Amino acid sequence: MSDPIMARTEFAAALNQICTERGIEPSAVLNSLKQALLAAFRKDYPQIYAQYEIGEETESQEELSPPQTSLSVVLDDQTGEFKIITTDPKTKKDKDITPPGFGRIAAQTAKQVILQQVREAEKSSIIDEYRSRLGELITAQVLRLDGKNVILDIGRGQGVMPPEEQIRGEFYRLNSRIAVVIADIRDTFRGESVVVSRSDPRLVTQLFAREVPEVGTGVVVIEKIARDPGVRTKVAVKSTQEGVDPVGSCVGQKGVRVQAVINELNGERVDIIQYSQDPQEFISAALSPAENLQITLNETKKTATVSVPEDQLSLAIGRSGQNVKLAAKLTGYKIKVQAGDKSTIQVTGNEEYEIDLLDLDTKTRNKLVEAGIVLLEQIMGDNLERLKEVKGIGSKTITEIKNKLATYQQSDSPEGSQSDEGSSQSDTIDTSTPQDSSSMTNSSK
């Protein structure tokens, strides 16, 4: 910030005080005042204004773009007195054309300009502050709903949580307090805005840092996170000191630490596993709670073929393939799960919805998602014919979906029923439907 104006008068002292408190340049305020005074003169005295051509004010009047004459404002930075003058380009003489009574208008203009400068400076200061706090965990209060966006009080200002940063199926009550992470600063039609998130994986990291002292001090490090927001999260942790159990530290005595994280995530399941640089050990841990796995790796193609016993198949796959999808996302390997000689499922970790397992073309897949059709059961049986009601889905597309579904069911039929049955018997398998996300049990310790 530039040096303040020498405060010899009340005007200069008041200007300095405002600029110092709000972090505004005094020269910027004075320049804005000059421009605002010319705008006010043009509005209230259009006939006089029309007689002159406006040239840009510079230190040298010779640099003015000269038509016949020009208008400019002379403003005393000590007393606040001003004049609207016109300069004759031939004689270089200034003529004061300030109308009588224009001082009252000038005072109102000055007030509006300073208030506008203060608002802009405060907003810029707030944006700069939160830009330096990206990724930080805060507790915000829900103020209102703006369409699909949620507006929250985040301290000095307001944050916006757009739909893509929200957890599917989660409802936000007015005046309720929720944990969010400062995700980004984005340009909107209202200017720069602070974007907060509940679906960002950094939220889980920051919650563990708050609830687990070992994570906060760096003794336990969260290496990777794979998250299906609102449903399930897999966290890979490792210790930087000998004798410290990273998984046990995050779980806590009787699961009290991980339970605190689960409660903040509104019941989202959290699986904590040991990180390993050995891909086989890491993939095996990522597919837990399934055991006795035989893993064949292709390091070049980053693929892994996992053979599992029949009684462990449902645990390895999970309901709707959720467990294996998160494992693939966590490890970075394309995982193919098979029981015996028969392949049951193959995922890359990039699947967002259950219908992504059918490998539909992008256009068809997006049409189904827009219509809220994200589960396989929504396109099975009689529901398949109802797809005709979806805009953009015709008979040819329905036939393609039917063929894809038949291929998937053939490869998954012997184990598919077992997978569903096993899921209902095991408390470590969770549903991936948004409707069930609020009623999930917190049994992953």
C-alpha positions in Angstrom: 0.0 0.0 0.0 1.3 3.5 -0.8 2.1 6.1 1.8 -0.9 7.8 3.3 -1.8 11.4 2.5 -0.4 14.0 5.0 -3.4 14.5 7.3 -3.5 18.3 7.7 -7.3 18.6 7.5 -10.3 16.6 8.7 -10.9 15.5 5.1 -7.4 14.1 4.8 -7.5 12.5 8.2 -10.9 10.8 7.5 -9.7 9.6 4.1 -6.5 8.1 5.7 -8.4 6.4 8.4 -10.9 4.7 6.0 -8.1 3.6 3.7 -6.0 2.2 6.5 -8.8 0.3 8.1 -10.1 -1.2 4.9 -6.8 -1.6 3.1 -7.6 0.8 0.2 -5.1 2.9 -1.7 -5.9 6.7 -1.1 -4.9 7.5 -4.7 -7.4 4.9 -5.9 -10.2 6.5 -3.9 -9.3 10.0 -5.2 -9.1 8.8 -8.8 -12.5 7.1 -8.4 -13.9 10.3 -6.9 -12.8 12.3 -10.0 -14.4 9.9 -12.4 -17.6 9.8 -10.3 -17.8 13.6 -10.2 -17.6 13.8 -14.0 -20.3 11.1 -14.3 -22.5 13.0 -11.9 -21.9 16.2 -13.8 -22.9 14.5 -17.0 -26.1 13.1 -15.5 -27.3 16.3 -13.8 -26.1 18.9 -16.4 -26.3 17.1 -19.7 -26.6 20.3 -21.7 -23.4 21.9 -20.4 -21.7 18.5 -20.6 -22.7 18.2 -24.3 -20.8 21.4 -25.1 -17.5 19.8 -24.3 -15.5 16.7 -25.3 -14.1 14.6 -22.5 -10.4 13.9 -22.6 -8.6 11.5 -20.3 -7.0 13.3 -17.3 -3.2 13.1 -17.3 -0.3 14.9 -15.7 0.3 16.9 -18.8 -2.6 18.6 -20.5 -0.8 18.3 -23.8 -1.5 14.5 -23.7 -5.2 15.0 -23.8 -6.9 13.7 -26.9 -7.9 17.1 -28.3 -11.0 17.9 -29.9 -12.0 21.5 -29.3 -12.0 21.5 -25.5 -11.9 19.0 -22.7 -13.2 18.5 -19.2 -11.4 17.3 -16.1 -11.6 17.4 -12.3 -9.1 19.1 -10.0 -9.4 17.7 -6.5 -7.5 18.9 -3.5 -6.4 15.9 -1.5 -6.2 18.0 1.7 -9.4 20.0 1.8 -11.6 17.9 -0.5 -12.4 21.0 -2.6 -12.8 20.3 -6.3 -13.4 22.1 -9.6 -14.7 21.0 -12.9 -12.5 22.8 -15.5 -12.2 23.0 -19.2 -8.9 23.7 -20.9 -8.6 25.6 -24.1 -6.1 23.7 -26.2 -4.9 26.9 -27.9 -4.4 29.2 -24.9 -3.8 26.4 -22.4 -5.9 28.3 -19.9 -8.3 26.6 -17.5 -11.8 27.7 -17.0 -13.9 26.8 -14.0 -17.3 25.7 -15.1 -18.5 24.1 -11.8 -22.3 24.8 -11.5 -23.6 26.5 -8.4 -25.0 24.0 -5.9 -23.0 21.1 -7.3 -21.3 20.6 -4.0 -24.3 18.8 -2.5 -24.3 16.4 -5.4 -20.6 16.0 -5.1 -20.9 15.0 -1.4 -23.4 12.3 -2.2 -21.2 11.0 -5.0 -18.2 10.9 -2.8 -20.1 8.9 -0.2 -21.2 6.4 -2.8 -17.8 6.0 -4.3 -16.1 5.5 -0.9 -18.7 2.9 0.1 -18.2 1.1 -3.2 -14.5 1.1 -2.8 -14.9 -0.2 0.8 -17.1 -3.1 -0.4 -14.7 -4.0 -3.2 -11.7 -3.9 -0.9 -13.4 -6.0 1.8 -14.5 -8.6 -0.8 -11.0 -8.7 -2.3 -9.5 -9.1 1.2 -11.9 -11.9 2.0 -11.2 -13.7 -1.3 -7.4 -13.4 -0.7 -7.8 -14.8 2.8 -9.7 -17.9 1.7 -7.5 -18.4 -1.3 -4.6 -19.0 1.2 -6.8 -21.4 3.2 -7.8 -23.8 0.4 -8.2 -27.4 1.7 -8.9 -26.2 5.3 -11.6 -27.7 7.3 -14.2 -25.3 8.7 -17.6 -25.5 10.4 -20.2 -23.5 8.4 -23.8 -22.6 9.0 -26.5 -23.0 6.4 -28.0 -19.6 5.5 -30.3 -20.3 2.6 -30.8 -22.3 -0.5 -30.2 -20.5 -3.8 -31.7 -22.9 -6.4 -29.6 -26.0 -6.2 -26.8 -24.2 -4.5 -26.4 -24.0 -0.7 -25.2 -20.7 0.7 -23.3 -21.0 4.0 -21.8 -18.6 6.6 -18.1 -19.4 6.6 -16.9 -16.6 9.0 -15.9 -13.3 7.3 -18.0 -14.0 4.3 -20.3 -16.5 2.6 -19.5 -19.7 0.8 -21.4 -21.5 -1.9 -21.8 -25.2 -2.2 -22.9 -26.2 -5.7 -24.6 -29.5 -6.4 -21.4 -31.3 -7.5 -19.8 -30.5 -4.2 -22.8 -31.8 -2.2 -23.4 -35.4 -1.0 -26.1 -37.1 -2.9 -29.2 -37.7 -0.8 -28.1 -35.3 2.0 -30.5 -32.6 3.1 -29.3 -29.3 4.5 -31.5 -27.6 7.1 -31.5 -23.9 7.6 -29.2 -22.7 10.5 -27.7 -26.2 10.8 -23.9 -26.4 11.2 -21.9 -28.8 9.0 -18.3 -29.6 8.4 -17.0 -28.5 5.0 -13.7 -28.0 3.3 -12.7 -24.8 1.4 -12.4 -26.3 -2.1 -11.8 -23.5 -4.6 -12.2 -19.9 -5.6 -14.3 -19.7 -8.8 -15.4 -16.9 -11.1 -19.2 -16.6 -11.2 -21.6 -14.0 -12.7 -21.4 -12.3 -9.3 -17.6 -12.2 -9.3 -15.2 -14.5 -7.4 -16.9 -16.8 -4.9 -15.6 -19.1 -2.2 -16.6 -22.7 -3.0 -16.9 -25.2 -0.2 -17.4 -28.9 -0.5 -18.7 -32.0 1.4 -17.8 -34.5 -1.4 -14.1 -33.6 -1.6 -11.8 -36.3 -0.4 -9.8 -33.6 1.5 -12.8 -33.4 3.9 -12.1 -36.9 5.1 -8.4 -36.2 5.4 -9.0 -33.0 7.5 -11.6 -34.8 9.7 -9.0 -37.5 10.6 -6.4 -34.8 11.2 -8.8 -33.2 13.7 -10.0 -36.4 15.4 -6.7 -38.4 15.4 -3.7 -36.6 17.0 -1.2 -38.9 15.2 -2.5 -37.7 11.8 -2.5 -34.1 12.9 1.2 -34.3 14.0 2.3 -36.3 11.0 3.1 -39.5 12.8 0.4 -41.3 10.8 0.1 -40.3 7.1 -3.0 -40.7 4.9 -1.4 -41.8 1.6 -4.5 -42.3 -0.5 -8.3 -42.0 -0.4 -11.0 -43.4 -2.6 -14.4 -42.0 -1.9 -18.0 -42.6 -3.0 -19.4 -39.5 -1.2 -22.2 -40.3 1.3 -21.8 -44.0 0.9 -18.3 -45.4 1.5 -14.7 -44.4 1.7 -11.5 -46.3 1.8 -8.5 -44.7 3.4 -4.9 -46.1 3.1 -2.6 -45.0 6.0 1.0 -45.6 7.0 3.2 -44.8 10.0 6.3 -42.7 9.9 7.5 -43.9 13.3 8.3 -47.5 14.4 5.9 -48.9 17.0 2.9 -46.9 15.9 0.0 -48.8 14.4 -1.5 -46.5 11.8 -4.8 -48.4 11.5 -5.3 -48.7 15.2 -4.5 -45.0 15.7 -7.2 -44.0 13.2 -9.8 -46.4 14.6 -9.2 -45.5 18.2 -10.3 -47.4 21.3 -13.6 -49.1 20.7 -13.7 -47.3 17.3 -14.3 -43.9 19.0 -12.1 -41.9 16.6 -13.4 -43.3 13.3 -16.9 -43.1 14.7 -16.5 -39.3 15.1 -15.5 -39.0 11.5 -18.4 -41.2 10.4 -20.8 -39.0 12.4 -19.5 -35.8 10.7 -20.0 -37.5 7.3 -23.6 -38.3 8.2 -23.2 -42.1 8.4 -20.8 -42.6 5.5 -18.9 -45.9 5.9 -15.1 -45.6 6.4 -12.7 -48.5 5.8 -9.1 -48.0 7.0 -6.4 -50.2 5.6 -2.6 -50.4 5.8 -0.8 -48.8 2.9 2.0 -50.8 1.2 4.3 -50.2 -1.6 4.0 -53.8 -2.6 1.1 -53.8 -5.1 -0.1 -57.3 -4.2 -0.3 -56.5 -0.5 -1.9 -53.2 -1.2 -4.6 -54.6 -3.5 -5.2 -57.5 -1.1 -5.8 -54.9 1.7 -7.9 -52.7 -0.5 -10.3 -55.6 -1.2 -10.8 -56.4 2.5 -12.7 -57.8 4.2 -12.3 -60.6 1.5 -9.5 -63.0 2.4 -7.4 -65.8 0.8 -7.0 -63.9 -2.5 -4.7 -64.9 -5.3 -3.5 -61.8 -7.2 -1.8 -61.8 -10.7 -0.3 -58.5 -11.7 0.5 -56.9 -15.1 2.7 -54.0 -14.2 2.9 -52.8 -17.8 -0.8 -52.5 -18.2 -1.5 -51.7 -14.6 -4.0 -54.6 -14.3 -4.7 -57.1 -11.6 -6.5 -60.4 -11.9 -7.9 -61.5 -8.5 -9.0 -65.1 -7.9 -11.2 -65.4 -4.8 -12.8 -68.4 -3.1 -16.6 -68.8 -3.7 -17.4 -67.9 -0.1 -15.4 -64.7 -0.4 -16.8 -63.5 -3.7 -19.6 -61.4 -2.3 -17.2 -59.7 0.1 -14.6 -58.9 -2.6 -17.2 -57.4 -5.0 -19.5 -55.8 -2.5 -23.1 -54.7 -3.2 -23.3 -53.3 -6.8 -19.5 -53.8 -7.1 -18.8 -51.0 -4.7 -16.0 -52.6 -2.8 -14.0 -53.6 -5.9 -14.6 -50.2 -7.5 -13.2 -48.3 -4.6 -10.3 -50.7 -4.4 -9.4 -50.1 -8.0 -9.7 -46.3 -7.5 -7.5 -46.5 -4.4 -4.7 -48.7 -5.9 -4.8 -47.3 -9.4 -5.0 -50.8 -10.9 -7.7 -52.1 -13.2 -9.0 -55.0 -11.2 -10.6 -58.2 -12.6 -12.3 -60.4 -10.0 -13.0 -64.0 -10.8 -14.2 -67.1 -9.0 -12.5 -70.2 -10.3 -12.2 -69.9 -14.1 -15.1 -67.6 -14.6 -14.8 -63.8 -14.6 -17.5 -62.0 -12.6 -16.6 -58.3 -12.7 -13.9 -56.0 -14.1 -13.6 -52.3 -13.0 -11.2 -49.5 -13.5 -12.2 -47.4 -10.5 -13.6 -44.6 -12.7 -17.2 -45.9 -12.5 -19.4 -43.4 -10.8 -22.7 -45.2 -11.0 -23.8 -48.9 -11.1 -24.9 -48.6 -14.7 -21.3 -47.7 -15.6 -20.6 -51.5 -15.3 -22.4 -52.0 -18.5 -19.9 -49.9 -20.5 -22.6 -47.9 -22.3 -21.7 -45.2 -24.8 -21.3 -41.8 -23.2 -24.4 -40.3 -24.8 -26.7 -43.0 -23.6 -25.1 -43.1 -20.2 -25.6 -39.4 -19.7 -29.3 -39.6 -20.8 -29.9 -42.2 -18.1 -28.1 -40.3 -15.4 -30.1 -37.1 -16.2 -33.3 -39.1 -15.9 -32.1 -40.4 -12.4 -31.5 -44.0 -13.7 -28.2 -45.0 -12.1 -28.9 -48.6 -10.8 -29.1 -51.8 -12.7 -32.4 -52.7 -11.1 -33.9 -49.6 -12.7 -33.4 -51.1 -16.2 -34.2 -54.7 -15.4 -37.5 -56.6 -16.2 -40.5 -54.4 -16.9 -38.4 -51.3 -16.2 -36.5 -51.8 -19.4 -39.6 -50.9 -21.5 -40.2 -47.8 -19.5 -37.0 -46.4 -20.8 -39.0 -45.3 -23.8 -40.3 -42.5 -21.6 -36.8 -41.1 -21.2 -36.1 -38.3 -23.7 -33.5 -39.2 -26.2 -33.8 -43.0 -25.6 -35.4 -44.9 -28.6 -36.0 -48.5 -29.5 -32.5 -49.0 -31.0 -30.9 -47.7 -27.8 -33.1 -49.9 -25.6 -32.0 -52.9 -27.6 -28.4 -52.0 -27.1 -28.9 -51.6 -23.4 -30.7 -54.9 -23.3 -27.8 -56.7 -25.0 -25.3 -55.0 -22.7 -27.4 -56.0 -19.7 -27.7 -59.6 -20.9 -23.9 -59.9 -21.4 -23.3 -58.5 -17.9 -25.9 -60.9 -16.3 -24.5 -63.9 -18.1 -21.0 -63.2 -16.8 -22.3 -62.5 -13.3 -25.4 -64.8 -13.0 -23.9 -67.7 -10.9 -22.4 -65.4 -8.4 -24.8 -62.4 -8.6 -27.4 -63.9 -6.4 -24.7 -65.1 -4.0 -23.3 -61.5 -3.9 -26.6 -60.1 -2.9 -27.2 -62.8 -0.4 -23.7 -62.4 1.1 -24.1 -58.6 1.2 -27.2 -59.0 3.5 -25.3 -61.3 5.8 -22.2 -59.2 6.2 -22.1 -56.0 8.1 -19.1 -54.8 6.0 -21.0 -54.6 2.8 -23.0 -51.4 2.1 -25.5 -50.3 -0.4 -24.6 -47.6 -3.0 -28.0 -46.1 -3.4 -28.3 -42.4 -2.4 -31.7 -43.2 -0.7 -29.9 -45.6 1.8 -27.0 -43.3 2.5 -28.7 -41.7 5.5 -29.7 -45.0 7.1 -26.4 -46.9 6.8 -25.0 -48.6 9.9 -21.5 -47.6 11.0 -20.0 -51.0 11.4 -16.6 -50.5 9.7 -14.0 -50.3 12.4 
